[in-house]
Amino acid sequence: GVECVELDLSQTKLSLSLITQLKQDLIDHRFILFRNQTLSGQLQVDISNALGAVQSTFYKHPASPHPDIFRVSNDPSQGCQNVGRSGWHIDGTFQPRPFQYQTMYFP
């Protein structure tokens, strides 16, 4: 993995060159960490769509900031519980063509 420093995604234009660089960094490092970000649900979906077509989740939690964001929490009022009970997993591996990218946001 790699940490991206001094890039505020909420203040950065999602240009083709930025998305191309992010995709290459993901190929090279498999994981990119952006610390101290403040993202709206819409911005997270916009970033995800720039990487590839968003696969919307099957469950919409009322506390989710966007219909295409699957919100997970140990508090049932804040998100879905008992997700990945068998340990770490990669979402979408059950599909004929698994996801290329996955974005996560931990405010």
N, C-alpha and C positions, 0 to 999 in steps of 0.2 A: 504494500500500500504506500500511498504518498499523501502528505498533507499540503493542501493549497493554502498559502498564507497571503494576507493583504488583498483578498478579492472579496468584495461585498457583492454577492449575487443579486441582492435587491437593488443595487445601484449600477449594475452592469448590463449593457445591451447584449442580448443573446445573438451575437453575430455568427455568421457561418464559420469564421475563423476560430472563434471561441469554442463552438460546438465541435469542430473538427479536432481542435487541440484536446478537448476533454475526452473525446472518443479515443484518440491516440494514447492519452495518459491512462485510460482505462485498459486498453490493450497491453500497455507496457507494465502497469502496476496493479491492475485488477481491482483497485479500491482507491477512491479519492475522499479525503476527509476535509470538509470546509467547517472550521470552527466559528463560533460566535455569529451565526447568521440569523436574520429575522426574515422568514419567508412567509408570505401569505399562502393559503392553499392554492390559489390560482397560479402564483409564481412557481410553486413546486410542480404543478401540472404542466405549466408552460416549459419548464426546464426538461421535464420528462418527455414531453412531446417533441422537443427539439432533438432529443437523443433517438427517438423512435416512437412509433405509434403506441399510445397508452392503452393498456389492457385494463379496463375498468374492473373493479372488484365485484364479487358476487354479493357482498353485504355492505349496506350503507348505514353506518352508525350515526345517530342524530348529532353527536358532538364533532363529527368530521368536518374539517374546514372546507371541503370540496367533495362533490359526489364521486369523483374518481380516486379519492384517497381512502385507503383502508386503514382505519384508526384502531390501534391496539393499545390496551391498557390493562393493568391489574385491577382497576376500578371500573366496574360495569357501567357507571354513569359517564365515563370518559372514553370508553372504547371497547372493542371486542376482547373477550378473555379466552384463555385456553387455546391460543394460537401456537402452533408448532410444539405441541406437547411432547413430541418424541425427540426434541432437541433442535439444533440449528437446521434449517432447511432453506432451500432456494425456491421462492415462489414461482409457480408456473412450470415446474419440472414434470408435472403430470400431463401437460399439454403436448400435442404432436410437435409443436415448434416452441420450445421454452423461450422466455424473455431473454433479450440480449442484455438489458440493463435494468437495474432496480434502484430507485431513489428512496432514501429514508430521511426523515427530519425529526430530530429530537430537540424540541425547544427548551 
